[in-house]
Amino acid sequence: MTGASSGLGEEFARQLAAAGIHLVLVARRKDRLAATARDLMQAHGIQTRVISADLSLPDTPQMIYDQLRADGIAVDVLINNAGFGLYGKFTDIAWEREQQMLDVDIATVVRMTRLFVPDMAARKSGWVLQVASVGAFLPSPLYASYSAAKAFVLSFSEAINFELRGTGVSVTTTCPGMIRTEFHDVSGQAYTWFQRLMLMESEPCVRASINAMLRRKASVVPGRVNALMIWSLRLTPRWLMTAIAHRTMQPD
């Protein structure tokens, strides 16, 4: 599991550990990873493996795969949770930071999927959970690249899930809305009135995501209000949904 040191990733780890599943936890912050792993082992009697790595670097997915393969660790469930967004006008965001975001949100997701899925298919069993966003469904001014990246993740993952029919491997994409995590601290945006209204805790979001994965659903939007909102977009002209998205991202 990537991005396991905080937020949704930490909650994924807790819920899976509670189900007795052994974990490989990947993130940059080694101290937080180690503390999480220690807590989960003590609470649930599971085994954990911690890998501290920067997922924005192109060689990191191969390094993770090679380490686990050398240690004889087979990954049955891959959760590509690592990612972050950047708030602001596209022309105001430093390219170096933008590229780092795209590397984590797109390239790393594709590479991790490509590395681990063939082994799952060879064993005729496996689950992949990709973490996207409700932003995957609409153009989002002030989160232009982030939402476009999540749209890529959703489209890519649904296509791969279709290709994998009959292999025993499925790919599920979860598309959360506003979740109480460190996302906004990293993106540089204060919560807007709309985001405070729609804010959801990580626990029910993760529970719905795991349930959808185990049922081998292609995608899920956690939360009934979020799901209804995304369904309504089918009836909304694209120019209008873009304008609405822009309005909801404006500061109070």
Secondary structure, 3 states (H helix, E strand, C coil): CECCCCHHHHHHHHHHHHCCCCEEEEECCHHHHHHHHHHHHHHHCCCEEEEECCCCCCCHHHHHHHHHHHCCCCCCEEEECCCCCCCCCHHHCCHHHHHHHHHHHHHHHHHHHHHHHHHHHHHCCEEEEEECCHHHHCCCCCCHHHHHHHHHHHHHHHHHHHHCCCCCEEEEEECCCCECCCHHHHHCCCCCHHHHHHCECHHHHHHHHHHHHHCCCCEECCCHHHHHHHHHHHHCCHHHHHHHHHHHCCCC
